[in-house]
Amino acid sequence: MPVQATGSLNTTDPNTTRHAADVLRFLAGQPSPEEVLALRPSAGLQSHIDELLAKALNEDLSVAEEEEWQQIEALEHLIRTAKANAISQFGDNHH
């Protein structure tokens, strides 16, 4: 599954890059549908996402923050797609 936003998963925040790499490694390991559905952001990543969202709602993001936000959105799209596929597989295996 290709990831497309600005062309890569490079961000200005090394933690976001690390989290993205962790998710990609997890998905590359062909987890079970149940494991995919259980995937959640770490508390640290969720806190960072919440901070960026609050800032975006109250003021303009810097160029670097906007690029990072686009990468987070791309990663979220990838995860949603993987979860939709997992639900489909889960349903196919239990009918």
N, CA, C and O atoms as a CHARMM CRD file, in Angstrom:
* protein
*
  380
    1    1 MET  N      0.83700  -1.18100   0.00000 PROA 1      0.00000
    2    1 MET  CA     0.00000   0.00000   0.00000 PROA 1      0.00000
    3    1 MET  C      0.88000   1.24200   0.00000 PROA 1      0.00000
    4    1 MET  O      1.59000   1.48700   0.97500 PROA 1      0.00000
    5    2 PRO  N      0.85200   2.00800  -1.04100 PROA 2      0.00000
    6    2 PRO  CA     1.68300   3.21300  -1.04900 PROA 2      0.00000
    7    2 PRO  C      1.10800   4.29700  -0.14700 PROA 2      0.00000
    8    2 PRO  O     -0.10700   4.42700   0.00700 PROA 2      0.00000
    9    3 VAL  N      2.01000   5.06600   0.44100 PROA 3      0.00000
   10    3 VAL  CA     1.60500   6.20000   1.27100 PROA 3      0.00000
   11    3 VAL  C      1.85900   7.44200   0.44900 PROA 3      0.00000
   12    3 VAL  O      2.97600   7.66700  -0.01600 PROA 3      0.00000
   13    4 GLN  N      0.82400   8.25600   0.26700 PROA 4      0.00000
   14    4 GLN  CA     1.00400   9.47600  -0.50400 PROA 4      0.00000
   15    4 GLN  C      0.49100  10.66400   0.28000 PROA 4      0.00000
   16    4 GLN  O     -0.63900  10.66000   0.76800 PROA 4      0.00000
   17    5 ALA  N      1.30200  11.65000   0.39300 PROA 5      0.00000
   18    5 ALA  CA     0.91900  12.94600   0.95300 PROA 5      0.00000
   19    5 ALA  C      1.86700  13.92000   0.29200 PROA 5      0.00000
   20    5 ALA  O      1.55900  14.49500  -0.75200 PROA 5      0.00000
   21    6 THR  N      3.02400  14.10100   0.90900 PROA 6      0.00000
   22    6 THR  CA     4.03100  14.92100   0.24600 PROA 6      0.00000
   23    6 THR  C      5.11200  14.02600  -0.34700 PROA 6      0.00000
   24    6 THR  O      6.17400  14.50700  -0.74100 PROA 6      0.00000
   25    7 GLY  N      4.84200  12.72800  -0.40900 PROA 7      0.00000
   26    7 GLY  CA     5.75800  11.82400  -1.08300 PROA 7      0.00000
   27    7 GLY  C      6.58600  10.94400  -0.17800 PROA 7      0.00000
   28    7 GLY  O      7.20800   9.99400  -0.65400 PROA 7      0.00000
   29    8 SER  N      6.61700  11.22700   1.11800 PROA 8      0.00000
   30    8 SER  CA     7.42000  10.41000   2.01700 PROA 8      0.00000
   31    8 SER  C      6.83300  10.49900   3.41300 PROA 8      0.00000
   32    8 SER  O      5.87300  11.22900   3.65600 PROA 8      0.00000
   33    9 LEU  N      7.42000   9.75200   4.31300 PROA 9      0.00000
   34    9 LEU  CA     6.99100   9.82600   5.70600 PROA 9      0.00000
   35    9 LEU  C      7.96400  10.63800   6.54100 PROA 9      0.00000
   36    9 LEU  O      7.97600  10.51500   7.76600 PROA 9      0.00000
   37   10 ASN  N      8.77700  11.46100   5.90600 PROA 10     0.00000
   38   10 ASN  CA     9.68500  12.33100   6.64500 PROA 10     0.00000
   39   10 ASN  C      8.89700  13.48600   7.23500 PROA 10     0.00000
   40   10 ASN  O      8.12300  14.13700   6.53400 PROA 10     0.00000
   41   11 THR  N      9.09000  13.74100   8.51200 PROA 11     0.00000
   42   11 THR  CA     8.41700  14.84700   9.17600 PROA 11     0.00000
   43   11 THR  C      9.44900  15.63500   9.95100 PROA 11     0.00000
   44   11 THR  O     10.59700  15.21200  10.09000 PROA 11     0.00000
   45   12 THR  N      9.03300  16.77900  10.45300 PROA 12     0.00000
   46   12 THR  CA     9.95300  17.58300  11.24100 PROA 12     0.00000
   47   12 THR  C     10.07200  17.06000  12.66400 PROA 12     0.00000
   48   12 THR  O     11.01400  17.41700  13.37200 PROA 12     0.00000
   49   13 ASP  N      9.15000  16.23400  13.08800 PROA 13     0.00000
   50   13 ASP  CA     9.16800  15.69000  14.44100 PROA 13     0.00000
   51   13 ASP  C      9.69100  14.26100  14.39200 PROA 13     0.00000
   52   13 ASP  O      9.04800  13.39100  13.80500 PROA 13     0.00000
   53   14 PRO  N     10.85000  14.00100  15.00100 PROA 14     0.00000
   54   14 PRO  CA    11.40100  12.64500  14.94300 PROA 14     0.00000
   55   14 PRO  C     10.49400  11.60700  15.57500 PROA 14     0.00000
   56   14 PRO  O     10.52100  10.44300  15.17700 PROA 14     0.00000
   57   15 ASN  N      9.69000  12.00400  16.55400 PROA 15     0.00000
   58   15 ASN  CA     8.77500  11.04400  17.16900 PROA 15     0.00000
   59   15 ASN  C      7.68600  10.61800  16.18700 PROA 15     0.00000
   60   15 ASN  O      7.30000   9.44900  16.16000 PROA 15     0.00000
   61   16 THR  N      7.19100  11.55500  15.38500 PROA 16     0.00000
   62   16 THR  CA     6.18400  11.21000  14.39000 PROA 16     0.00000
   63   16 THR  C      6.77600  10.25700  13.36900 PROA 16     0.00000
   64   16 THR  O      6.12800   9.28900  12.97200 PROA 16     0.00000
   65   17 THR  N      8.00200  10.52300  12.94100 PROA 17     0.00000
   66   17 THR  CA     8.67600   9.64000  11.99600 PROA 17     0.00000
   67   17 THR  C      8.83200   8.25000  12.59500 PROA 17     0.00000
   68   17 THR  O      8.60500   7.25000  11.91300 PROA 17     0.00000
   69   18 ARG  N      9.21900   8.18000  13.86400 PROA 18     0.00000
   70   18 ARG  CA     9.39100   6.88500  14.53100 PROA 18     0.00000
   71   18 ARG  C      8.06200   6.15000  14.61700 PROA 18     0.00000
   72   18 ARG  O      8.00300   4.94600  14.36400 PROA 18     0.00000
   73   19 HSD  N      6.99000   6.86400  14.97300 PROA 19     0.00000
   74   19 HSD  CA     5.67500   6.23100  15.07600 PROA 19     0.00000
   75   19 HSD  C      5.22100   5.72000  13.70700 PROA 19     0.00000
   76   19 HSD  O      4.66400   4.62800  13.60500 PROA 19     0.00000
   77   20 ALA  N      5.45900   6.50600  12.65900 PROA 20     0.00000
   78   20 ALA  CA     5.08400   6.08500  11.31300 PROA 20     0.00000
   79   20 ALA  C      5.84900   4.82300  10.92200 PROA 20     0.00000
   80   20 ALA  O      5.27200   3.88800  10.36800 PROA 20     0.00000
   81   21 ALA  N      7.13000   4.80100  11.20800 PROA 21     0.00000
   82   21 ALA  CA     7.94300   3.62500  10.89400 PROA 21     0.00000
   83   21 ALA  C      7.45200   2.41400  11.67500 PROA 21     0.00000
   84   21 ALA  O      7.41700   1.30700  11.13800 PROA 21     0.00000
   85   22 ASP  N      7.07200   2.60900  12.94000 PROA 22     0.00000
   86   22 ASP  CA     6.54000   1.50800  13.75500 PROA 22     0.00000
   87   22 ASP  C      5.26300   0.94500  13.14800 PROA 22     0.00000
   88   22 ASP  O      5.08600  -0.27100  13.08700 PROA 22     0.00000
   89   23 VAL  N      4.37100   1.82800  12.69700 PROA 23     0.00000
   90   23 VAL  CA     3.11100   1.38200  12.09800 PROA 23     0.00000
   91   23 VAL  C      3.38200   0.61700  10.80800 PROA 23     0.00000
   92   23 VAL  O      2.78800  -0.43500  10.56800 PROA 23     0.00000
   93   24 LEU  N      4.26900   1.14000   9.98600 PROA 24     0.00000
   94   24 LEU  CA     4.58300   0.46000   8.73000 PROA 24     0.00000
   95   24 LEU  C      5.20700  -0.90600   8.96800 PROA 24     0.00000
   96   24 LEU  O      4.88100  -1.86700   8.27000 PROA 24     0.00000
   97   25 ARG  N      6.10300  -1.00200   9.94800 PROA 25     0.00000
   98   25 ARG  CA     6.69200  -2.30800  10.29200 PROA 25     0.00000
   99   25 ARG  C      5.61400  -3.26600  10.78200 PROA 25     0.00000
  100   25 ARG  O      5.60400  -4.43900  10.41000 PROA 25     0.00000
  101   26 PHE  N      4.70300  -2.76400  11.61800 PROA 26     0.00000
  102   26 PHE  CA     3.60700  -3.57900  12.13500 PROA 26     0.00000
  103   26 PHE  C      2.76400  -4.12700  10.98700 PROA 26     0.00000
  104   26 PHE  O      2.48100  -5.32400  10.93900 PROA 26     0.00000
  105   27 LEU  N      2.36500  -3.25800  10.06600 PROA 27     0.00000
  106   27 LEU  CA     1.52000  -3.69100   8.95200 PROA 27     0.00000
  107   27 LEU  C      2.27200  -4.61900   8.00000 PROA 27     0.00000
  108   27 LEU  O      1.68000  -5.54100   7.43800 PROA 27     0.00000
  109   28 ALA  N      3.57200  -4.38400   7.81400 PROA 28     0.00000
  110   28 ALA  CA     4.37900  -5.24700   6.94800 PROA 28     0.00000
  111   28 ALA  C      4.50800  -6.65000   7.52300 PROA 28     0.00000
  112   28 ALA  O      4.75800  -7.60300   6.78400 PROA 28     0.00000
  113   29 GLY  N      4.34000  -6.78400   8.83500 PROA 29     0.00000
  114   29 GLY  CA     4.41200  -8.08400   9.48600 PROA 29     0.00000
  115   29 GLY  C      3.16900  -8.92400   9.30800 PROA 29     0.00000
  116   29 GLY  O      3.06200  -9.99900   9.89800 PROA 29     0.00000
  117   30 GLN  N      2.22900  -8.46100   8.51000 PROA 30     0.00000
  118   30 GLN  CA     0.98400  -9.16300   8.21300 PROA 30     0.00000
  119   30 GLN  C      0.24600  -9.58500   9.48600 PROA 30     0.00000
  120   30 GLN  O      0.02800 -10.77500   9.71600 PROA 30     0.00000
  121   31 PRO  N     -0.13100  -8.61600  10.29900 PROA 31     0.00000
  122   31 PRO  CA    -0.85200  -8.93800  11.54100 PROA 31     0.00000
  123   31 PRO  C     -2.23100  -9.51400  11.24200 PROA 31     0.00000
  124   31 PRO  O     -2.77200  -9.34400  10.15000 PROA 31     0.00000
  125   32 SER  N     -2.77600 -10.18700  12.22500 PROA 32     0.00000
  126   32 SER  CA    -4.12700 -10.73200  12.08900 PROA 32     0.00000
  127   32 SER  C     -5.12700  -9.57700  12.04300 PROA 32     0.00000
  128   32 SER  O     -4.81100  -8.46800  12.47300 PROA 32     0.00000
  129   33 PRO  N     -6.33000  -9.82700  11.52500 PROA 33     0.00000
  130   33 PRO  CA    -7.35000  -8.77500  11.53700 PROA 33     0.00000
  131   33 PRO  C     -7.60600  -8.22300  12.94100 PROA 33     0.00000
  132   33 PRO  O     -7.81100  -7.02000  13.10800 PROA 33     0.00000
  133   34 GLU  N     -7.59600  -9.08600  13.93700 PROA 34     0.00000
  134   34 GLU  CA    -7.81900  -8.64900  15.30700 PROA 34     0.00000
  135   34 GLU  C     -6.71900  -7.70600  15.77600 PROA 34     0.00000
  136   34 GLU  O     -6.99300  -6.72100  16.46100 PROA 34     0.00000
  137   35 GLU  N     -5.46000  -8.00700  15.40600 PROA 35     0.00000
  138   35 GLU  CA    -4.34300  -7.14100  15.78100 PROA 35     0.00000
  139   35 GLU  C     -4.44500  -5.77800  15.09400 PROA 35     0.00000
  140   35 GLU  O     -4.14600  -4.75000  15.70200 PROA 35     0.00000
  141   36 VAL  N     -4.86500  -5.77300  13.83600 PROA 36     0.00000
  142   36 VAL  CA    -5.01600  -4.50100  13.11600 PROA 36     0.00000
  143   36 VAL  C     -6.10300  -3.66500  13.77600 PROA 36     0.00000
  144   36 VAL  O     -5.92100  -2.46700  13.99300 PROA 36     0.00000
  145   37 LEU  N     -7.23000  -4.29000  14.09500 PROA 37     0.00000
  146   37 LEU  CA    -8.33800  -3.55900  14.70500 PROA 37     0.00000
  147   37 LEU  C     -7.98200  -3.02300  16.08500 PROA 37     0.00000
  148   37 LEU  O     -8.56500  -2.03300  16.52900 PROA 37     0.00000
  149   38 ALA  N     -7.04100  -3.65600  16.76700 PROA 38     0.00000
  150   38 ALA  CA    -6.63400  -3.21100  18.10300 PROA 38     0.00000
  151   38 ALA  C     -5.58700  -2.09500  18.05300 PROA 38     0.00000
  152   38 ALA  O     -5.23900  -1.53000  19.09000 PROA 38     0.00000
  153   39 LEU  N     -5.08600  -1.77500  16.86600 PROA 39     0.00000
  154   39 LEU  CA    -4.03900  -0.75800  16.72700 PROA 39     0.00000
  155   39 LEU  C     -4.55700   0.61000  17.15400 PROA 39     0.00000
  156   39 LEU  O     -5.58300   1.07800  16.65900 PROA 39     0.00000
  157   40 ARG  N     -3.84600   1.24100  18.06800 PROA 40     0.00000
  158   40 ARG  CA    -4.17900   2.57500  18.58000 PROA 40     0.00000
  159   40 ARG  C     -2.89300   3.37700  18.69600 PROA 40     0.00000
  160   40 ARG  O     -1.81900   2.80200  18.87500 PROA 40     0.00000
  161   41 PRO  N     -2.98900   4.70600  18.59600 PROA 41     0.00000
  162   41 PRO  CA    -1.78400   5.51900  18.79100 PROA 41     0.00000
  163   41 PRO  C     -1.32800   5.45700  20.24100 PROA 41     0.00000
  164   41 PRO  O     -2.13500   5.29200  21.15600 PROA 41     0.00000
  165   42 SER  N     -0.02700   5.59300  20.43300 PROA 42     0.00000
  166   42 SER  CA     0.49400   5.65000  21.79600 PROA 42     0.00000
  167   42 SER  C     -0.02500   6.91900  22.45500 PROA 42     0.00000
  168   42 SER  O     -0.47900   7.83700  21.77300 PROA 42     0.00000
  169   43 ALA  N      0.04100   6.96900  23.75300 PROA 43     0.00000
  170   43 ALA  CA    -0.40200   8.16000  24.48300 PROA 43     0.00000
  171   43 ALA  C      0.39500   9.38400  24.05100 PROA 43     0.00000
  172   43 ALA  O     -0.16300  10.47100  23.90500 PROA 43     0.00000
  173   44 GLY  N      1.69000   9.21100  23.84800 PROA 44     0.00000
  174   44 GLY  CA     2.53800  10.32100  23.43400 PROA 44     0.00000
  175   44 GLY  C      2.16800  10.84400  22.05400 PROA 44     0.00000
  176   44 GLY  O      2.10100  12.05400  21.84100 PROA 44     0.00000
  177   45 LEU  N      1.92900   9.93400  21.11900 PROA 45     0.00000
  178   45 LEU  CA     1.55000  10.35400  19.77600 PROA 45     0.00000
  179   45 LEU  C      0.17100  11.00600  19.79600 PROA 45     0.00000
  180   45 LEU  O     -0.03300  12.03000  19.14500 PROA 45     0.00000
  181   46 GLN  N     -0.77300  10.43200  20.52900 PROA 46     0.00000
  182   46 GLN  CA    -2.10500  11.02300  20.59900 PROA 46     0.00000
  183   46 GLN  C     -2.05100  12.42500  21.19000 PROA 46     0.00000
  184   46 GLN  O     -2.75100  13.32300  20.72300 PROA 46     0.00000
  185   47 SER  N     -1.23100  12.61600  22.20500 PROA 47     0.00000
  186   47 SER  CA    -1.06800  13.93000  22.80900 PROA 47     0.00000
  187   47 SER  C     -0.51000  14.92900  21.79600 PROA 47     0.00000
  188   47 SER  O     -0.97000  16.06800  21.72000 PROA 47     0.00000
  189   48 HSD  N      0.48100  14.49600  21.02100 PROA 48     0.00000
  190   48 HSD  CA     1.08000  15.36700  20.01000 PROA 48     0.00000
  191   48 HSD  C      0.05100  15.71600  18.93200 PROA 48     0.00000
  192   48 HSD  O     -0.03300  16.86900  18.50800 PROA 48     0.00000
  193   49 ILE  N     -0.72000  14.74000  18.49400 PROA 49     0.00000
  194   49 ILE  CA    -1.77300  14.98200  17.50000 PROA 49     0.00000
  195   49 ILE  C     -2.78600  15.97200  18.04900 PROA 49     0.00000
  196   49 ILE  O     -3.19700  16.89800  17.34800 PROA 49     0.00000
  197   50 ASP  N     -3.18700  15.78400  19.29100 PROA 50     0.00000
  198   50 ASP  CA    -4.15200  16.69600  19.92500 PROA 50     0.00000
  199   50 ASP  C     -3.60700  18.12700  19.97900 PROA 50     0.00000
  200   50 ASP  O     -4.34300  19.08500  19.74300 PROA 50     0.00000
  201   51 GLU  N     -2.30700  18.26400  20.29400 PROA 51     0.00000
  202   51 GLU  CA    -1.68600  19.59700  20.34500 PROA 51     0.00000
  203   51 GLU  C     -1.68800  20.26400  18.97100 PROA 51     0.00000
  204   51 GLU  O     -2.00800  21.44600  18.84600 PROA 51     0.00000
  205   52 LEU  N     -1.32600  19.49100  17.93600 PROA 52     0.00000
  206   52 LEU  CA    -1.32800  20.05200  16.58900 PROA 52     0.00000
  207   52 LEU  C     -2.73900  20.44700  16.15900 PROA 52     0.00000
  208   52 LEU  O     -2.93700  21.49900  15.55100 PROA 52     0.00000
  209   53 LEU  N     -3.70900  19.60600  16.47600 PROA 53     0.00000
  210   53 LEU  CA    -5.09500  19.90400  16.11900 PROA 53     0.00000
  211   53 LEU  C     -5.58000  21.17000  16.81500 PROA 53     0.00000
  212   53 LEU  O     -6.20500  22.02500  16.18800 PROA 53     0.00000
  213   54 ALA  N     -5.29400  21.28900  18.10400 PROA 54     0.00000
  214   54 ALA  CA    -5.70900  22.48500  18.85700 PROA 54     0.00000
  215   54 ALA  C     -5.05100  23.73000  18.26500 PROA 54     0.00000
  216   54 ALA  O     -5.69500  24.76900  18.11800 PROA 54     0.00000
  217   55 LYS  N     -3.78600  23.62000  17.93100 PROA 55     0.00000
  218   55 LYS  CA    -3.09700  24.76800  17.34600 PROA 55     0.00000
  219   55 LYS  C     -3.69900  25.11900  15.99100 PROA 55     0.00000
  220   55 LYS  O     -3.87900  26.29500  15.67600 PROA 55     0.00000
  221   56 ALA  N     -4.01300  24.10300  15.18600 PROA 56     0.00000
  222   56 ALA  CA    -4.59000  24.34900  13.86000 PROA 56     0.00000
  223   56 ALA  C     -5.95300  25.02600  13.96300 PROA 56     0.00000
  224   56 ALA  O     -6.31700  25.81700  13.09400 PROA 56     0.00000
  225   57 LEU  N     -6.70100  24.72400  15.00800 PROA 57     0.00000
  226   57 LEU  CA    -8.02300  25.31800  15.19300 PROA 57     0.00000
  227   57 LEU  C     -7.94700  26.74900  15.70000 PROA 57     0.00000
  228   57 LEU  O     -8.85900  27.53900  15.45600 PROA 57     0.00000
  229   58 ASN  N     -6.87300  27.09700  16.40200 PROA 58     0.00000
  230   58 ASN  CA    -6.76200  28.40700  17.04200 PROA 58     0.00000
  231   58 ASN  C     -5.80400  29.37700  16.35600 PROA 58     0.00000
  232   58 ASN  O     -5.87500  30.58500  16.57900 PROA 58     0.00000
  233   59 GLU  N     -4.91700  28.85300  15.52900 PROA 59     0.00000
  234   59 GLU  CA    -3.94000  29.69200  14.84500 PROA 59     0.00000
  235   59 GLU  C     -3.38800  28.92400  13.65800 PROA 59     0.00000
  236   59 GLU  O     -3.68500  27.74200  13.47900 PROA 59     0.00000
  237   60 ASP  N     -2.60000  29.58700  12.86400 PROA 60     0.00000
  238   60 ASP  CA    -2.00300  28.93000  11.71200 PROA 60     0.00000
  239   60 ASP  C     -0.83900  28.04600  12.13300 PROA 60     0.00000
  240   60 ASP  O     -0.04900  28.40300  13.00700 PROA 60     0.00000
  241   61 LEU  N     -0.75100  26.88100  11.49300 PROA 61     0.00000
  242   61 LEU  CA     0.40300  26.01800  11.70100 PROA 61     0.00000
  243   61 LEU  C      1.57700  26.56000  10.89800 PROA 61     0.00000
  244   61 LEU  O      1.39500  27.17400   9.84700 PROA 61     0.00000
  245   62 SER  N      2.77600  26.32800  11.40300 PROA 62     0.00000
  246   62 SER  CA     3.96900  26.67700  10.62800 PROA 62     0.00000
  247   62 SER  C      4.03300  25.74300   9.42000 PROA 62     0.00000
  248   62 SER  O      3.31000  24.74900   9.35400 PROA 62     0.00000
  249   63 VAL  N      4.89200  26.06800   8.48300 PROA 63     0.00000
  250   63 VAL  CA     5.05100  25.21900   7.30300 PROA 63     0.00000
  251   63 VAL  C      5.46400  23.80500   7.73100 PROA 63     0.00000
  252   63 VAL  O      4.93200  22.82100   7.21800 PROA 63     0.00000
  253   64 ALA  N      6.39500  23.70900   8.65300 PROA 64     0.00000
  254   64 ALA  CA     6.86100  22.40800   9.13600 PROA 64     0.00000
  255   64 ALA  C      5.73200  21.64500   9.82100 PROA 64     0.00000
  256   64 ALA  O      5.58100  20.44100   9.61300 PROA 64     0.00000
  257   65 GLU  N      4.94300  22.33800  10.63300 PROA 65     0.00000
  258   65 GLU  CA     3.82500  21.68600  11.32100 PROA 65     0.00000
  259   65 GLU  C      2.75600  21.24500  10.32400 PROA 65     0.00000
  260   65 GLU  O      2.15200  20.18600  10.49400 PROA 65     0.00000
  261   66 GLU  N      2.52100  22.03800   9.30000 PROA 66     0.00000
  262   66 GLU  CA     1.54400  21.66500   8.26500 PROA 66     0.00000
  263   66 GLU  C      2.00500  20.41900   7.52200 PROA 66     0.00000
  264   66 GLU  O      1.20300  19.52900   7.24200 PROA 66     0.00000
  265   67 GLU  N      3.29200  20.35200   7.20300 PROA 67     0.00000
  266   67 GLU  CA     3.83600  19.15800   6.54900 PROA 67     0.00000
  267   67 GLU  C      3.69000  17.93800   7.45000 PROA 67     0.00000
  268   67 GLU  O      3.32900  16.85300   6.99300 PROA 67     0.00000
  269   68 GLU  N      3.97200  18.12800   8.72300 PROA 68     0.00000
  270   68 GLU  CA     3.82500  17.02100   9.67000 PROA 68     0.00000
  271   68 GLU  C      2.36700  16.58800   9.76500 PROA 68     0.00000
  272   68 GLU  O      2.07400  15.39300   9.79900 PROA 68     0.00000
  273   69 TRP  N      1.45000  17.55800   9.80700 PROA 69     0.00000
  274   69 TRP  CA     0.02000  17.24000   9.89000 PROA 69     0.00000
  275   69 TRP  C     -0.41600  16.44100   8.66600 PROA 69     0.00000
  276   69 TRP  O     -1.19700  15.49700   8.78800 PROA 69     0.00000
  277   70 GLN  N      0.07900  16.81100   7.49400 PROA 70     0.00000
  278   70 GLN  CA    -0.25100  16.07000   6.27500 PROA 70     0.00000
  279   70 GLN  C      0.25200  14.63700   6.35200 PROA 70     0.00000
  280   70 GLN  O     -0.41300  13.71400   5.88300 PROA 70     0.00000
  281   71 GLN  N      1.42000  14.45400   6.93900 PROA 71     0.00000
  282   71 GLN  CA     1.96000  13.10400   7.09300 PROA 71     0.00000
  283   71 GLN  C      1.12600  12.28700   8.08400 PROA 71     0.00000
  284   71 GLN  O      0.88100  11.10000   7.86800 PROA 71     0.00000
  285   72 ILE  N      0.70000  12.92300   9.15400 PROA 72     0.00000
  286   72 ILE  CA    -0.14500  12.23400  10.13200 PROA 72     0.00000
  287   72 ILE  C     -1.46500  11.83600   9.48000 PROA 72     0.00000
  288   72 ILE  O     -1.96500  10.73500   9.71000 PROA 72     0.00000
  289   73 GLU  N     -2.03000  12.72700   8.66800 PROA 73     0.00000
  290   73 GLU  CA    -3.27700  12.39700   7.96700 PROA 73     0.00000
  291   73 GLU  C     -3.08100  11.22700   7.00400 PROA 73     0.00000
  292   73 GLU  O     -3.94700  10.35900   6.89600 PROA 73     0.00000
  293   74 ALA  N     -1.94700  11.20300   6.30700 PROA 74     0.00000
  294   74 ALA  CA    -1.65800  10.10000   5.39200 PROA 74     0.00000
  295   74 ALA  C     -1.53500   8.78400   6.15700 PROA 74     0.00000
  296   74 ALA  O     -2.04300   7.75200   5.71900 PROA 74     0.00000
  297   75 LEU  N     -0.86100   8.82900   7.29100 PROA 75     0.00000
  298   75 LEU  CA    -0.71200   7.63300   8.11700 PROA 75     0.00000
  299   75 LEU  C     -2.07100   7.18000   8.64800 PROA 75     0.00000
  300   75 LEU  O     -2.36300   5.98400   8.67100 PROA 75     0.00000
  301   76 GLU  N     -2.89900   8.13100   9.07300 PROA 76     0.00000
  302   76 GLU  CA    -4.23400   7.78600   9.55700 PROA 76     0.00000
  303   76 GLU  C     -5.05700   7.13800   8.44200 PROA 76     0.00000
  304   76 GLU  O     -5.79000   6.18000   8.68900 PROA 76     0.00000
  305   77 HSD  N     -4.93900   7.65100   7.23000 PROA 77     0.00000
  306   77 HSD  CA    -5.65500   7.05700   6.10100 PROA 77     0.00000
  307   77 HSD  C     -5.20400   5.61500   5.87700 PROA 77     0.00000
  308   77 HSD  O     -6.02900   4.72900   5.65400 PROA 77     0.00000
  309   78 LEU  N     -3.89800   5.38600   5.93700 PROA 78     0.00000
  310   78 LEU  CA    -3.35500   4.04200   5.78000 PROA 78     0.00000
  311   78 LEU  C     -3.92000   3.10200   6.84900 PROA 78     0.00000
  312   78 LEU  O     -4.30700   1.97300   6.54700 PROA 78     0.00000
  313   79 ILE  N     -3.96500   3.57000   8.08900 PROA 79     0.00000
  314   79 ILE  CA    -4.47400   2.74900   9.18600 PROA 79     0.00000
  315   79 ILE  C     -5.96200   2.47700   9.00700 PROA 79     0.00000
  316   79 ILE  O     -6.41100   1.35200   9.22700 PROA 79     0.00000
  317   80 ARG  N     -6.73700   3.48600   8.61300 PROA 80     0.00000
  318   80 ARG  CA    -8.17500   3.28600   8.37500 PROA 80     0.00000
  319   80 ARG  C     -8.40500   2.26900   7.26700 PROA 80     0.00000
  320   80 ARG  O     -9.30000   1.42900   7.36200 PROA 80     0.00000
  321   81 THR  N     -7.59300   2.34600   6.21300 PROA 81     0.00000
  322   81 THR  CA    -7.70900   1.38400   5.11500 PROA 81     0.00000
  323   81 THR  C     -7.38600  -0.02200   5.60400 PROA 81     0.00000
  324   81 THR  O     -8.08900  -0.97700   5.27000 PROA 81     0.00000
  325   82 ALA  N     -6.32900  -0.14900   6.39100 PROA 82     0.00000
  326   82 ALA  CA    -5.96100  -1.45800   6.93100 PROA 82     0.00000
  327   82 ALA  C     -7.06800  -2.00100   7.83500 PROA 82     0.00000
  328   82 ALA  O     -7.36500  -3.19500   7.80400 PROA 82     0.00000
  329   83 LYS  N     -7.67700  -1.12900   8.63700 PROA 83     0.00000
  330   83 LYS  CA    -8.76700  -1.57400   9.51900 PROA 83     0.00000
  331   83 LYS  C    -10.00200  -1.97100   8.71300 PROA 83     0.00000
  332   83 LYS  O    -10.67900  -2.93900   9.05900 PROA 83     0.00000
  333   84 ALA  N    -10.30000  -1.23700   7.64400 PROA 84     0.00000
  334   84 ALA  CA   -11.43800  -1.61500   6.79200 PROA 84     0.00000
  335   84 ALA  C    -11.18600  -2.98200   6.16300 PROA 84     0.00000
  336   84 ALA  O    -12.09300  -3.81200   6.09300 PROA 84     0.00000
  337   85 ASN  N     -9.95500  -3.21900   5.70300 PROA 85     0.00000
  338   85 ASN  CA    -9.60500  -4.52700   5.15200 PROA 85     0.00000
  339   85 ASN  C     -9.69400  -5.61600   6.21700 PROA 85     0.00000
  340   85 ASN  O    -10.13500  -6.73100   5.93700 PROA 85     0.00000
  341   86 ALA  N     -9.27700  -5.29100   7.43000 PROA 86     0.00000
  342   86 ALA  CA    -9.33900  -6.26900   8.52600 PROA 86     0.00000
  343   86 ALA  C    -10.78500  -6.62700   8.84300 PROA 86     0.00000
  344   86 ALA  O    -11.09800  -7.79400   9.08000 PROA 86     0.00000
  345   87 ILE  N    -11.66000  -5.64000   8.84900 PROA 87     0.00000
  346   87 ILE  CA   -13.07800  -5.90800   9.10700 PROA 87     0.00000
  347   87 ILE  C    -13.63200  -6.80900   8.01400 PROA 87     0.00000
  348   87 ILE  O    -14.38900  -7.73900   8.29600 PROA 87     0.00000
  349   88 SER  N    -13.26000  -6.54000   6.78100 PROA 88     0.00000
  350   88 SER  CA   -13.70800  -7.36600   5.66700 PROA 88     0.00000
  351   88 SER  C    -13.20000  -8.79900   5.81300 PROA 88     0.00000
  352   88 SER  O    -13.95700  -9.75000   5.61800 PROA 88     0.00000
  353   89 GLN  N    -11.93300  -8.95600   6.15200 PROA 89     0.00000
  354   89 GLN  CA   -11.35900 -10.28700   6.34400 PROA 89     0.00000
  355   89 GLN  C    -11.99800 -10.98500   7.52800 PROA 89     0.00000
  356   89 GLN  O    -12.29100 -12.17900   7.47400 PROA 89     0.00000
  357   90 PHE  N    -12.20900 -10.24300   8.58600 PROA 90     0.00000
  358   90 PHE  CA   -12.80700 -10.81200   9.79200 PROA 90     0.00000
  359   90 PHE  C    -14.20000 -11.33300   9.46000 PROA 90     0.00000
  360   90 PHE  O    -14.56400 -12.43700   9.86600 PROA 90     0.00000
  361   91 GLY  N    -14.97600 -10.54900   8.72900 PROA 91     0.00000
  362   91 GLY  CA   -16.31700 -10.96400   8.33200 PROA 91     0.00000
  363   91 GLY  C    -16.30300 -12.15500   7.41700 PROA 91     0.00000
  364   91 GLY  O    -17.14100 -13.04700   7.54900 PROA 91     0.00000
  365   92 ASP  N    -15.34400 -12.19000   6.46400 PROA 92     0.00000
  366   92 ASP  CA   -15.24300 -13.30900   5.53400 PROA 92     0.00000
  367   92 ASP  C    -14.87600 -14.60400   6.24600 PROA 92     0.00000
  368   92 ASP  O    -15.33100 -15.68100   5.86000 PROA 92     0.00000
  369   93 ASN  N    -14.05300 -14.49800   7.28600 PROA 93     0.00000
  370   93 ASN  CA   -13.60400 -15.68600   8.00300 PROA 93     0.00000
  371   93 ASN  C    -14.61600 -16.20300   9.02800 PROA 93     0.00000
  372   93 ASN  O    -14.46400 -17.31300   9.53800 PROA 93     0.00000
  373   94 HSD  N    -15.64200 -15.41400   9.33300 PROA 94     0.00000
  374   94 HSD  CA   -16.58100 -15.81600  10.36100 PROA 94     0.00000
  375   94 HSD  C    -18.00400 -15.98600   9.84300 PROA 94     0.00000
  376   94 HSD  O    -18.95700 -15.91900  10.62000 PROA 94     0.00000
  377   95 HSD  N    -18.15700 -16.20500   8.53400 PROA 95     0.00000
  378   95 HSD  CA   -19.49200 -16.47800   7.97600 PROA 95     0.00000
  379   95 HSD  C    -19.58200 -17.89100   7.50500 PROA 95     0.00000
  380   95 HSD  O    -20.62600 -18.31000   7.00500 PROA 95     0.00000
